[in-house]
Amino acid sequence: MVQAYILIQTEVGRAEAVARAIAELPGITAAEDVTGPYDVIVRAEAADVDELGRLVVAQVQRVEGITRTLTCPVVHLA
């Protein structure tokens, strides 16, 4: 299982709608609108890195109102 945080920038005023839409996607465990340089932070899970990539590119990035994403896979160092 691969987990990742997806940091999302949205069009002005679209953070809440983007977070709501992404929260409904399979593989998304949390989607919160936040303040700061990013507007939405998402936690996602997938079977492997390829599936995670497909989730981000084929589903998350297609949500209307998103201008940029940054995917940060979780690593377990211990």
N, C-alpha and C positions, 0 to 999 in steps of 0.2 A: 504494500500500500504506500503510495506517495501522497504526501500532504503539501500544500502550498498556501501562501498568502498572495492574493492578487490585489495590488494597489491600483486604484482607478482614478483617473481624472475625468470629469464630466463637463458638459456644457453648463454654463451658469444657470443655477436654479433647477438642475435635473438630478441632483444626488439622490434625493429620496425616491424618485421614480425608478432610477437605475438600480438602487439597492433592492427595492421591492421586486423588480423583474428578475434580477439575478438570483435572489433567494429562492425562486421557484424552480430553478434549473437543477436537474439531477447531478449529484456530485458536489453540490454546494452545501456546506454545513453551517455557514454563517455569512451574513452580508449586512454591514453596518455603514451608515453614512456618518462621516467624521469631519472635523475641521483640520486645516493645515494644508500642506502642499498636495495632498490627495483628498478626494471627496468621498470615496467609498473604499472600504477594506473588506475583502472577501476571504473566507477560508474555504479551501476546496480539497477534495480527496479523489484519487483515481487509482486504478490498479497498477499503473506504471507511468513512466514519464511520457510515453507516446500518447496514452489516453489523456493525460493531463494537458498536453499540447493541443489535442483535438478539442477538449472541453473549452480551453481558453480561446482558441482561434475560431472554432466553428460555432460556439454558442455564446460565450461571454462577450467577445468583441463585436458581436452582431447586435447587441442590445442598443437600441437607439439612445443617443445622448452621450455615449462614451467617446472621449477624444484620445485617450492614451491608457495603456495598461502596462504594469510591470509585475511579472510573476516571480515570486521568491519561494523556491522549494524549501521545505523544512529539512534540516539535516540533524542527525542524531550522532553527536561526537563521542558519546560515552558508550 
